[in-house]
Amino acid sequence: MKTNQLLLGLAVLVALAPAGPSAAADNQPVVVELFTSQGCSSCPPANANLISLSQRNDVLVLSFAVTYWDYLGWKDSFGRPEYTDRQRIYEPALGQRGPFTPQMVVNGTTTAVGNNLAEVERLIDGAHRTTTPAVVLGGGYVEVGEGEAPADGADVWLVQYDPNVVEVPVQRGENTGRTLPHTHVVHLLRHVGEWRGGAARFETGDEAAGLRTAVLVQERNGGPILGAATD
């Protein structure tokens, strides 16, 4: 009788133990990145589609504002050169001759025009849900579990984004006079380390007020996203 009680107690302790990287692997989201610009007249429908996709529990959406349309008369209030660079890195791997807006990239492997919600949802539903490596966020750090890494390793990216819908009035350029809704706008993109297959821990620092944190583990040079998590 005492042995059975001991075994039962151990089972309860295991069940209550916090989930580590391996236990969290099955719940990783499909990552959808929108490359957009407030100066692009064809982008507002894609922004609306991203708002719709943000309601899905199995998807992490991120909005990157590019800068190459700023010359049209309106400088995107969220645009940064590193977001433009991120989009350009994707293009060779995706078989494209150059960047365009609005573009959505799904898990770093497939792409569609962001205005075509049905096509984007088809790509999401067909995306491979990564189970390795597991990615678990803690307070000021991220743990990446063991797994099969690419030969030259993978990049670990820190992203901070605003999960709210933000309305931006545009005063010049192609969208003059319009107020454009945005969601999951990225405010920070930073490379925090390399993952080479072993369990690893990386410092993420503190979140800015009102922002949320995501971490992406991704093959180099715009390759597939191998693991992702958000708080």
N, C-alpha and C positions, 0 to 999 in steps of 0.2 A: 504493500500500500504506500509506504513512504517513497519507494522508488518511483511509482507512478506519479506521485505528487511532485517529486523533484523534476521528472521529465516534463510534466505539464508546466511547471514554473519556468523551466528553461525555454520551452516553446513560446510562452508569453513574452519573455524577455526578447527573444529573437524577433517576434512579431512587432514589438514596440520599438525596436532599435531604429535609429534614423537611417533613411535610405542613403547608401553611398553611391558613387558614380556608376557602378554596374547596375544597381537597382533602378536608376533613373533613365537608363538608356532607351527603354521602349517608349518613352513619352516625349521624345524630341520632336519639335515642330518642323514642318516644311517652311523654309525661308523664302519669302517673296520680296524682292527688292524692286522698287519703282524708281526709275531715273526720270526726273521731271523738271520743269522749270516754270516759274510764274510768267516768264516772257514768251511762252509757247502757247499759241491759241488752241492747239489740239490736245493739250494736257488736262484741262479740267475734267473731262469724262473719266480719265484714268485715275485722277485723284479721288473721284467719287467711287470708282471701282475698288480702290484700295480701302476706303472707309468700309465698304461692304465686306471685303475679305477680312478686315480686322475683327469682325464678329465671330470668325471661326476659331474654335479652340485648338485646332490642329495646325494652325498657320501662324507664323511670326512675320508680320509685314513691316517693312522699313522703307521710308521715303528719303531718297537722296536727291538733293537739289543741285543740278549741274550749272555750270557757269558760261557755257559757250553760246547761249542765247542772250546774254546780258547786253550785247551790242545793239539789240533791236530797240533799245530805249528804256528798258526796265531791268534794273539789277535785282536778281532774286535775293530776297531778304534772308534766305536760308542757305544760299549757295556757297560752296567752298571748293577750291581747286582739287582737294584730295578726293572729293566725291566724283568729280569729272574723271580723275585718274582711275578711280575704281571701275567706272563704266568702260573706259577705253581698254583696260586690261582684259575685260571679258571678250571683247570683239573678236580677236583671232580665234580663240577657243570655240566661239559660237558660230564661226564661219561667216562673219559679217565684215564688210569693208570699212565700217565706221560707226560711231555712236549715233543714236537717234532718240528723240523723245516723242511720246512717252513709251518707254521700254520697261517691261517687267522681266526679271530673271528669276527663275524658280530653282532653288537649291544649287545655284551656280552651274546648272547643266543644260537648261532649256530656256527659251525666250519667246516672247510674244509681244505684239503691240498692246500697250496697257489699256487701250480702249475696248479691246475684245475680251470681255469678262468670261464668256463661255469658253474661249480657248485657254485662258489662264487657269480657269477651274479644271479643265481637262488635264492640263499639265500638272497641277497640284495633285489631283486624284491619282495620276500615274507616277508621281514622284516616289523614289525609293526612300522610305522612312529609315534614317540611319539608326543603327543600334550600337555602333562603335565608331569613335570613342564616346563614352558617356561624358556629359558636361554638366557640372553641378556648381551653381553660384552660391557663395557664402558672403558674409559681410566683409567687403573689401578684397575678396579673392575669388578665384575660380579653380575648381579641380577638374582635370581631364583624366579620364580613366585609361586603362591599358587597352591596346587594340593594334590592328595592323595599319601601320603608317606608310605613306608613300616613301619611296627610296630616299628622296631628298627632304623628307619631313613635311610638316604642314604648318601654316601660319595660324596664330591665335589672335583674333581681332576683338577688340573691345568696342562696343557701340553703346552710346547713350542717346536715348530718343524720348520725345514727348508723346505719351500715349493718348493725349487728348485731341479733339478736333479743334483746329486753330483757323480762324477766319482772317484772311489777308486781303485788304483792299489794294488794288493795283491801279496806279495813277497814270502810268504811261505804257507804251508798247502795244503789243497785239491784244492784250487783255484789258486795255484802258477802261476804267469805269466798273470793272467787275470785282466782286469780292469772292475770293477763291478759298474753299475749305481744304484743309490738309490734315492728315493724321499720321502718327508715328514718324514725325519729322526727325531725322537724325541731326544731332547737334555736336556729336563727337565720334570720330572714327580713329582708333589708335591701335597700332600693332604692339602687342604686349609680350610676344614670345614665339617660340617654335615648339611643336610637339613631334616627338620622334618614336612614339609607340609605347613608351612607359608611362606609368601614372605620374602626373606632374601637377604642380600648383603654381598659379600665376597671380600676382597682385593686380587688382583692378582699381584700387583707390576708392575714394568717396564719390557718390552720385551728386550731381548738381541738383538743387532744389527743383522738384516738379518733374524730374526726368527718371526714366527707368533704364536698367542696364541689360544688355544682351551680349553674349559671347559667341563667336563663330569660329569653329575649327575648319580650316579650308585648305585644300591643295593649293600649291603655289601657282602664281600667274593666272588667277581667275579660274581655277579649277573647281571641281565639285565641293560643296559644303559637306564635310564629314560628320559634323556634330554641332549642335546649337542649343542654347538655353537662354531664357530671359527670366527676370525676377517678377 
